[in-house]
């Protein structure tokens, strides 16, 4: 399962710098607003600390992590005021780059830099988010209105399916006309099924990537952790950049989204260093991992994904499935024949396997289990599937 995250933001928010930090792709960065709609694309290996210890035991021919694709599109907002007045959204070409993304990473700038002027002259991430949301809502409004035109014609047949669909579409149209996010509109499950066909941008899972100054990065992460833990944060006690960071984090929590703090320029520079030197620098800053790694992890949580593992002399590999997937579905990620002919799964928890050092030792201690078709795969399971497709 290839996870795709679309990176969007205003010009000079640092989104392409973030893209380069995530992907080491070296995409060109402009110090001023540009009108190009060309997208940067890259597939990135997902960091998983469990793979190397398994590789040290099995010495496989290859180690294969799971991957995520990042799509970095041109900066939004250059003509946002005009677009709001004209009730326009994003161009079809721009939309084509992010319509199929599984989630959106919305980059919001909180750092100040006179050499990189903000398109609105001052720093206000809350205002920037409102501007971006307006563009996304107007884009979705255009999509919904086109679908309404088609559905009106189809409803003339008297088919109740189209009559009900029209009710849902008009309800959503009203919300989008008020620049509301569809994700914040109460909908029934069958209503969501209608909208899923439209790939609406304001319905996609989202995270807010706060591009912060290097000197507040540590404090920003502490602040985000407090908010995530439901600690009360009084905005009146905060000043400057931290106040903007907390405002977005609280907004994300209210929306059931997530916020991540990164210093995109710092992380892009760290990718140029040897891994050991980069880790030492992170430790000096009091950070356990790169912010870019957290962006990937948050993406997995937003999409309710987990990773299971396979391990042997040929290959140690990570596989992605939706949380709640049963054993045959997980087997199908490896090959459809394994799902079709599924017999059972031999499952060992990663932590149990590492404590034992081998499948034989895990079996001896009763830590290798035989699971059937109803077994729900867990993150960190090491699985071996038995199957028979001779029938």
C-alpha positions as CSV (number, residue, x, y, z in Angstrom):
1,X,0.0,0.0,0.0
2,X,1.7,3.2,-1.2
3,X,0.8,6.1,1.0
4,X,0.7,9.5,-0.8
5,X,0.9,12.8,1.1
6,X,0.3,16.0,-0.7
7,X,2.4,19.0,0.6
8,X,0.6,22.3,0.2
9,X,1.1,25.8,1.6
10,X,1.6,29.4,0.8
11,X,4.6,30.6,-1.2
12,X,7.7,31.0,1.0
13,X,6.2,28.8,3.7
14,X,9.1,26.4,3.3
15,X,7.1,23.5,1.8
16,X,9.7,22.7,-0.9
17,X,12.5,22.9,1.7
18,X,10.5,20.4,3.7
19,X,10.0,18.2,0.6
20,X,13.8,18.3,0.0
21,X,14.4,17.4,3.7
22,X,11.9,14.5,3.4
23,X,13.1,13.2,0.1
24,X,16.7,14.5,-0.5
25,X,15.4,15.3,-4.0
26,X,17.1,18.6,-4.4
27,X,14.0,20.4,-5.8
28,X,14.7,24.0,-6.7
29,X,13.6,26.6,-4.1
30,X,12.6,30.1,-5.0
31,X,12.9,33.1,-2.7
32,X,9.8,34.7,-4.2
33,X,6.3,33.7,-5.2
34,X,6.1,31.8,-8.4
35,X,3.2,30.9,-10.6
36,X,4.3,27.5,-11.8
37,X,2.0,24.6,-11.2
38,X,4.6,21.9,-11.8
39,X,4.8,19.3,-9.0
40,X,7.8,17.7,-7.3
41,X,7.3,14.0,-6.8
42,X,9.5,11.5,-4.8
43,X,9.1,8.1,-3.1
44,X,10.7,7.9,0.3
45,X,11.6,4.9,2.4
46,X,9.7,4.9,5.7
47,X,12.1,4.8,8.7
48,X,11.5,1.7,10.7
49,X,14.0,0.9,13.5
50,X,12.9,-2.8,13.5
51,X,14.3,-3.7,10.2
52,X,18.1,-3.4,10.9
53,X,18.0,-5.6,14.0
54,X,16.2,-8.3,12.0
55,X,18.7,-7.9,9.2
56,X,21.5,-8.4,11.7
57,X,20.0,-11.7,12.6
58,X,18.9,-13.1,9.2
59,X,21.6,-11.5,7.0
60,X,19.1,-11.4,4.1
61,X,19.8,-10.7,0.5
62,X,17.9,-7.5,0.8
63,X,16.0,-5.3,3.2
64,X,12.9,-3.6,2.0
65,X,11.2,-0.9,4.0
66,X,7.7,0.3,3.1
67,X,7.5,3.6,1.2
68,X,5.5,6.9,1.1
69,X,5.2,9.2,-1.9
70,X,5.3,12.9,-1.4
71,X,3.8,15.4,-3.8
72,X,5.0,19.0,-3.5
73,X,2.8,21.4,-5.5
74,X,3.2,25.1,-6.2
75,X,2.5,27.6,-3.5
76,X,-1.2,28.5,-3.1
77,X,-2.6,31.9,-2.2
78,X,-0.9,34.2,-4.7
79,X,-4.3,35.5,-5.8
80,X,-6.4,34.3,-2.9
81,X,-8.3,37.6,-2.3
82,X,-9.2,37.8,-6.0
83,X,-10.2,34.2,-6.0
84,X,-12.5,34.7,-3.0
85,X,-14.2,37.6,-4.7
86,X,-14.6,35.6,-7.9
87,X,-15.5,32.4,-6.0
88,X,-12.7,30.5,-7.7
89,X,-10.6,27.7,-6.5
90,X,-7.4,26.0,-7.6
91,X,-6.7,25.3,-11.3
92,X,-7.5,22.0,-12.8
93,X,-3.7,21.3,-13.4
94,X,-2.9,22.1,-9.8
95,X,-5.8,20.0,-8.6
96,X,-4.7,17.1,-10.7
97,X,-1.5,16.8,-8.6
98,X,-3.1,16.5,-5.2
99,X,-6.6,15.1,-5.9
100,X,-5.4,11.5,-5.4
101,X,-3.3,12.2,-2.3
102,X,-4.3,10.1,0.7
103,X,-3.6,13.0,3.1
104,X,-2.5,16.6,3.1
105,X,0.4,18.1,4.9
106,X,-0.4,21.8,5.2
107,X,2.8,23.7,5.8
108,X,2.4,26.9,7.9
109,X,5.2,29.3,8.4
110,X,5.9,30.6,11.9
111,X,9.5,31.8,11.4
112,X,10.5,35.3,10.5
113,X,13.2,36.0,7.9
114,X,13.6,39.4,6.2
115,X,15.4,37.7,3.3
116,X,12.3,35.6,2.6
117,X,9.3,38.0,2.6
118,X,5.9,36.7,3.5
119,X,3.3,37.2,0.7
120,X,1.0,38.9,3.3
121,X,4.0,40.9,4.8
122,X,3.7,39.6,8.3
123,X,3.7,36.2,10.1
124,X,0.3,34.9,11.1
125,X,-0.1,31.1,10.7
126,X,-3.8,31.3,11.7
127,X,-4.6,33.8,9.0
128,X,-2.6,31.7,6.5
129,X,-4.6,28.6,7.3
130,X,-7.8,30.5,6.8
131,X,-6.6,31.6,3.4
132,X,-5.6,28.1,2.4
133,X,-8.8,26.6,3.7
134,X,-10.8,29.1,1.6
135,X,-9.0,28.1,-1.6
136,X,-9.6,24.4,-0.8
137,X,-13.3,25.0,-0.1
138,X,-13.8,27.0,-3.3
139,X,-12.1,24.2,-5.2
140,X,-14.4,21.6,-3.7
141,X,-17.4,23.9,-4.3
142,X,-16.6,23.8,-8.1
143,X,-16.3,20.0,-8.0
144,X,-19.6,19.6,-6.1
145,X,-21.5,22.1,-8.4
146,X,-20.4,20.2,-11.5
147,X,-21.6,16.9,-9.9
148,X,-24.9,18.6,-9.0
149,X,-25.5,19.5,-12.7
150,X,-25.0,15.9,-13.6
151,X,-27.1,14.6,-10.8
152,X,-30.0,16.9,-11.6
153,X,-30.2,15.4,-15.1
154,X,-30.0,11.9,-13.8
155,X,-32.7,12.6,-11.1
156,X,-35.2,13.3,-13.8
157,X,-35.5,9.6,-14.3
158,X,-37.2,9.4,-10.9
159,X,-34.6,7.1,-9.4
160,X,-34.5,7.7,-5.7
161,X,-30.8,7.1,-5.6
162,X,-30.1,10.4,-7.5
163,X,-32.8,12.3,-5.5
164,X,-31.0,11.4,-2.3
165,X,-27.6,12.1,-3.8
166,X,-28.8,15.5,-4.8
167,X,-29.9,16.3,-1.2
168,X,-26.4,15.4,0.1
169,X,-24.7,17.4,-2.6
170,X,-26.8,20.5,-1.9
171,X,-26.2,20.2,1.8
172,X,-22.4,20.1,1.2
173,X,-22.7,22.9,-1.3
174,X,-24.2,25.2,1.3
175,X,-21.4,24.4,3.7
176,X,-18.7,25.0,1.1
177,X,-20.4,28.3,0.2
178,X,-19.7,29.4,3.8
179,X,-16.1,28.2,3.3
180,X,-16.6,25.3,5.8
181,X,-14.4,22.2,5.6
182,X,-16.5,19.1,4.6
183,X,-14.6,17.1,7.2
184,X,-16.3,19.3,9.8
185,X,-19.8,18.7,8.5
186,X,-21.9,16.0,10.1
187,X,-22.6,13.3,7.5
188,X,-24.1,9.8,7.6
189,X,-22.0,6.9,6.3
190,X,-24.0,6.6,3.1
191,X,-23.5,10.3,2.5
192,X,-19.8,9.9,2.8
193,X,-19.9,7.1,0.2
194,X,-21.3,9.6,-2.3
195,X,-18.6,12.2,-1.5
196,X,-15.8,9.7,-1.6
197,X,-16.2,9.5,-5.4
198,X,-15.4,13.2,-5.6
199,X,-12.0,13.2,-3.9
200,X,-12.8,16.4,-2.1
201,X,-9.7,18.2,-0.7
202,X,-11.5,19.4,2.5
203,X,-12.5,15.8,3.3
204,X,-9.0,14.5,3.3
205,X,-7.1,13.7,6.5
206,X,-4.7,16.5,7.2
207,X,-1.8,17.4,9.4
208,X,-0.4,20.9,10.0
209,X,3.4,21.1,9.6
210,X,4.6,24.1,11.5
211,X,7.8,25.4,9.9
212,X,9.4,27.0,13.0
213,X,12.6,28.9,13.8
214,X,15.5,26.7,14.8
215,X,15.8,28.4,18.2
216,X,12.2,27.6,19.2
217,X,12.2,24.0,17.8
218,X,12.7,22.4,21.2
219,X,10.1,24.6,23.0
220,X,7.7,24.0,20.1
221,X,7.9,20.3,20.5
222,X,7.3,20.5,24.2
223,X,4.3,22.7,23.7
224,X,2.8,20.4,21.1
225,X,3.3,17.4,23.4
226,X,1.5,19.3,26.2
227,X,-1.5,20.1,23.9
228,X,-1.6,16.5,22.6
229,X,-1.7,15.3,26.2
230,X,-4.7,17.6,26.9
231,X,-2.8,19.9,29.2
232,X,-4.4,23.3,29.5
233,X,-2.4,26.0,27.6
234,X,-3.2,29.6,28.2
235,X,-2.5,31.5,25.0
236,X,-2.3,34.8,26.9
237,X,0.9,33.6,28.6
238,X,2.6,33.0,25.2
239,X,4.2,35.5,22.9
240,X,5.5,35.7,19.4
241,X,6.2,32.5,17.5
242,X,5.1,30.1,20.3
243,X,1.7,31.8,20.5
244,X,1.1,31.1,16.8
245,X,2.3,27.5,17.2
246,X,0.0,26.9,20.1
247,X,-3.0,28.5,18.2
248,X,-2.6,26.1,15.3
249,X,-2.0,23.1,17.6
250,X,-5.2,23.8,19.5
251,X,-7.1,24.3,16.2
252,X,-5.7,20.9,15.0
253,X,-6.9,19.2,18.1
254,X,-10.4,20.6,17.8
255,X,-10.5,19.3,14.2
256,X,-9.1,15.9,15.1
257,X,-6.1,16.7,13.0
258,X,-2.4,16.7,14.1
259,X,0.3,19.3,14.3
260,X,4.0,18.6,13.8
261,X,6.8,21.2,14.4
262,X,9.9,21.1,12.1
263,X,12.6,23.5,11.1
264,X,12.6,22.6,7.4
265,X,15.9,24.5,6.6
266,X,17.7,22.8,9.5
267,X,16.5,19.4,8.6
268,X,17.4,19.9,4.9
269,X,20.9,20.8,6.1
270,X,21.0,17.7,8.4
271,X,20.4,15.5,5.4
272,X,23.7,16.6,4.0
273,X,25.6,15.4,7.1
274,X,26.7,11.8,7.9
275,X,23.9,10.1,9.9
276,X,26.0,9.9,13.1
277,X,26.8,13.6,13.0
278,X,23.1,14.5,12.3
279,X,22.0,12.3,15.3
280,X,24.5,14.0,17.6
281,X,23.2,17.4,16.6
282,X,19.6,16.3,17.2
283,X,20.5,15.0,20.6
284,X,22.2,18.4,21.4
285,X,18.8,20.0,20.5
286,X,17.0,17.6,22.8
287,X,15.1,16.0,19.9
288,X,14.7,12.2,19.7
289,X,14.2,12.1,15.9
290,X,13.9,14.2,12.8
291,X,10.7,16.2,12.4
292,X,10.5,14.7,8.9
293,X,10.3,11.2,10.4
294,X,7.4,12.4,12.6
295,X,5.6,13.8,9.5
296,X,5.6,10.3,8.1
297,X,4.5,8.7,11.3
298,X,1.6,11.2,11.7
299,X,0.6,10.4,8.1
300,X,0.3,6.7,9.1
301,X,-1.8,7.6,12.2
302,X,-4.1,9.9,10.2
303,X,-4.8,7.1,7.7
304,X,-5.1,4.4,10.4
305,X,-2.2,2.4,9.0
306,X,0.1,-0.1,10.7
307,X,3.2,-2.1,9.6
308,X,3.7,-5.9,9.8
309,X,7.0,-7.6,9.0
310,X,8.2,-10.6,7.2
311,X,11.7,-12.0,7.9
312,X,13.9,-14.6,6.4
313,X,17.2,-15.3,4.6
314,X,15.9,-14.0,1.3
315,X,14.4,-10.7,2.6
316,X,13.5,-8.7,5.6
317,X,10.5,-6.5,4.7
318,X,8.0,-4.1,6.1
319,X,4.4,-4.1,4.8
320,X,1.6,-1.6,5.3
321,X,-2.1,-2.5,6.0
322,X,-5.0,-0.7,7.4
323,X,-5.5,-1.1,11.2
324,X,-8.1,-3.8,11.8
325,X,-7.0,-5.8,8.8
326,X,-7.4,-9.6,9.2
327,X,-4.7,-12.1,8.4
328,X,-5.8,-13.0,4.9
329,X,-6.0,-9.4,3.8
330,X,-2.4,-8.8,5.1
331,X,-1.3,-11.9,3.2
332,X,-2.8,-10.4,0.1
333,X,-0.4,-7.5,0.4
334,X,2.4,-10.0,-0.4
335,X,0.5,-11.8,-3.1
336,X,-3.1,-12.4,-4.1
337,X,-2.5,-16.2,-4.3
338,X,-1.5,-16.2,-0.6
339,X,-4.8,-14.5,0.4
340,X,-6.9,-16.7,-1.9
341,X,-5.3,-19.9,-0.5
342,X,-4.8,-18.7,3.1
343,X,-4.5,-21.6,5.6
344,X,-3.0,-19.9,8.7
345,X,-0.5,-17.3,9.9
346,X,2.5,-18.0,12.1
347,X,2.9,-14.8,14.1
348,X,5.5,-13.6,16.5
349,X,5.6,-10.2,18.1
350,X,8.7,-8.3,17.1
351,X,9.7,-7.7,20.7
352,X,9.3,-11.3,21.6
353,X,11.3,-12.4,18.6
354,X,14.2,-10.1,19.4
355,X,14.2,-11.3,23.0
356,X,14.4,-14.9,21.8
357,X,16.7,-14.4,18.8
358,X,15.2,-17.0,16.5
359,X,11.8,-18.5,15.5
360,X,12.9,-21.8,17.0
361,X,13.5,-20.2,20.4
362,X,10.3,-18.2,20.2
363,X,8.4,-21.5,19.4
364,X,10.0,-23.2,22.3
365,X,8.8,-20.5,24.7
366,X,5.3,-20.5,23.2
367,X,5.7,-17.1,21.7
368,X,5.1,-18.1,18.1
369,X,1.3,-18.4,17.6
370,X,-0.8,-20.0,14.9
371,X,-3.6,-17.7,13.9
372,X,-6.6,-18.2,11.6
373,X,-8.6,-16.2,9.2
374,X,-10.2,-14.0,11.9
375,X,-6.9,-12.9,13.4
376,X,-6.5,-9.1,13.4
377,X,-2.9,-8.2,12.5
378,X,-1.1,-5.9,14.9
379,X,1.6,-3.4,14.3
380,X,5.0,-5.1,14.7
381,X,3.8,-8.6,14.0
382,X,6.3,-10.8,12.2
383,X,4.2,-13.1,10.1
384,X,4.7,-16.1,7.9
385,X,1.7,-17.2,5.9
386,X,0.8,-20.8,5.0
387,X,-1.4,-21.2,2.0
388,X,-2.5,-23.7,-0.7
389,X,-3.9,-22.7,-4.1
390,X,-3.9,-26.2,-5.6
391,X,-7.7,-26.3,-5.5
